[in-house]
Amino acid sequence: MKSVAIIGGGITGLTAAFYLRRQGVPVVLYEAGSRVGGVIQSIRRDGFLAEFGPNTILETSPKITQLIRDAGLEKRRLEPDPKAEARYVVRYKKPIEMPGSPLGFFTTRLFTPKAKWAVLREPFVPSRRDGKEESIGEFVVRRLGQEFLDHAIDALVAGVYAGDPCKLSLQQAFPKLAKLEAEYGSLIKGQILGARERKKRGEVAKDRASKFSFDEGLQVLTDTLADRLGESVRLNTSVIQILKTTDSWEVTLREGNREFVEEHGAVLYAGTAHRLADLRILAGDKPLDLKPFGEIRHPPVASVVLGFKREDVAHPCEGFGMLIPKIEGFKILGTIFSSSLFPNRAPVGHITLTSYIGGERYPELASLPPERLGELTLADLRTSLGVRGKPVFQHTAFFPKAIPQYNLGYARYRELLNQFEATTDGLFFAGHYRDGISLSDSIVSGCNAADRIEKHQHSGSPSFQNSNTPSFQHSISL
Ligand SMILES: Cc1cc2nc3c(=O)[nH]c(=O)nc-3n(C[C@H](O)[C@H](O)[C@H](O)COP(=O)(O)OP(=O)(O)OC[C@H]3O[C@@H](n4cnc5c(N)ncnc54)[C@H](O)[C@@H]3O)c2cc1C
């Protein structure tokens, strides 16, 4: 059996490579950077644990549970503190706990009586039947009113996508909400009636799914998968071109200033959309048109992890964190109460808070120098959480192209990928630019890609080569 080239060593590529190898398919994973994990990176310093990118995985599918088991990581998995269930949204400049029950909803200060009334009449708002794409912003205003958009959904969209609700497509970015309206005529009715069907499919809604991490952060998962793959992982190796020959794929690689070609039976692209636009894929008479993927917006985001003495933060910070709508006038998009969420994220008597700056709301702020990011974050935390002293720990990370925005018109990119995969034998695509932007979506995307590739490899592979080395290799330039 010929080997499979996997392009990209983020969670998607690592998951796909891990399962293909377990199924006896030889793989080589090429990662352009000097480490695996993509946007996942965790460091421990001075007793604080800082997550650069994602903080939690949502257990939305049994495939995620299975991956943790198959990787042998069950004992290192960390469940959040049960007290960390509370989520806050900032209003009147202070975090207010999101209601968790109908009674809580009627008594919360988060919404005015007018907004509460709008939610009550949601089941009677007629569904849109013209099939036209709309933004999540338009959808929420139509069904729940402007206040719900400005004080709740805007904050949620910033927390998940670092995006703009008036640009993100309902159908592409929040397909489950679109489905609730189409199937049940109402979000509230659909939420109640749809629960039984999700249970049957073994799925869990994102708002109900349990979240978890690992004792030393999420990097434990990507490091473990890379360890299992051993020498099949090739760091500092960019794929710059892939060429379909009669019965295989020639993959052109760049390592430093050396370029060379290796041959494989199939290729999985598990990189990013913006780097896909720079790749050359030749299959048939002319290259695939990958330029459109360069148009996808990826606003920059900075994460700012600050550690404080416990007595220097007035708010108890017991909960997941706080989301901040734009209307409240803060610079940060939101803050995760990292050390309340998981144990061992801060030394005894201290607290770790992870905030995000930038996104579609303030893209120009994300690239500020670390000291300035720290000052802006501190100012917002003083107002919202009553932080008094100076931080005793600070770590910032900058993502120049953080999260692909599934904005209006995004279906075009997914259709192109479907078409490329359907018409080009042995070429596969997976990852957050195709199958959903969360870590759990990426894991499921990697698992599903491994299944498709395994079928392909077992159905039409003429020769058998029982090794993880590529079938063919030669230098084309030095
Ligand atoms: C700041 C931030 C916070 C987040 N928080 C959360 C969270 O709390 N929970 C959650 O569920 N999700 C979160 N996400 C989203 C989640 O982290 C991502 O969806 C997921 O990690 C994407 O994984 P991936 O493997 O698809 O892509 P990536 O992690 O981007 O990895 C792609 C890899 O491909 C490599 N590559 C690309 N092109 C080539 C090439 N030509 N040759 C070789 N290598 C190449 C890149 O170097 C990169 O390492 C967050 C994202 C960010 C940026």
The ligand as a Gaussian input file, in Angstrom:
#p B3LYP/6-31G(d) Opt

LIG

0 1
 C       -6.958000      32.168000      19.773000
 C       -7.799000      30.935000      19.493000
 C       -8.598000      30.412000      20.524000
 C       -9.366000      29.275000      20.275000
 N      -10.120000      28.731000      21.306000
 C      -10.794000      27.578000      21.126000
 C      -11.400000      26.895000      22.232000
 O      -11.263000      27.290000      23.395000
 N      -12.097000      25.757000      21.954000
 C      -12.222000      25.257000      20.691000
 O      -12.904000      24.252000      20.518000
 N      -11.604000      25.844000      19.632000
 C      -10.885000      26.977000      19.822000
 N      -10.204000      27.559000      18.767000
 C      -10.277000      26.914000      17.437000
 C       -9.376000      25.661000      17.354000
 O       -8.201000      25.848000      18.070000
 C       -9.049000      25.337000      15.897000
 O      -10.233000      25.166000      15.172000
 C       -8.241000      24.059000      15.704000
 O       -7.155000      23.991000      16.591000
 C       -7.795000      23.980000      14.243000
 O       -6.945000      22.875000      14.048000
 P       -6.387000      22.519000      12.593000
 O       -5.480000      21.381000      12.748000
 O       -7.538000      22.380000      11.651000
 O       -5.591000      23.830000      12.117000
 P       -4.263000      24.535000      12.682000
 O       -4.151000      24.408000      14.155000
 O       -4.265000      25.919000      12.111000
 O       -3.081000      23.689000      12.040000
 C       -2.782000      23.726000      10.674000
 C       -1.294000      23.409000      10.513000
 O       -1.020000      23.220000       9.128000
 C        0.270000      23.722000       8.876000
 N        0.367000      23.997000       7.429000
 C       -0.439000      24.792000       6.681000
 N       -0.075000      24.765000       5.389000
 C        0.990000      23.930000       5.306000
 C        1.825000      23.491000       4.230000
 N        1.636000      23.931000       2.970000
 N        2.837000      22.613000       4.495000
 C        3.042000      22.143000       5.760000
 N        2.290000      22.545000       6.817000
 C        1.269000      23.424000       6.599000
 C        0.362000      24.973000       9.742000
 O        1.727000      25.339000       9.990000
 C       -0.370000      24.513000      10.996000
 O        0.516000      23.999000      11.976000
 C       -9.387000      28.679000      18.980000
 C       -8.589000      29.208000      17.950000
 C       -7.777000      30.326000      18.205000
 C       -6.895000      30.873000      17.103000

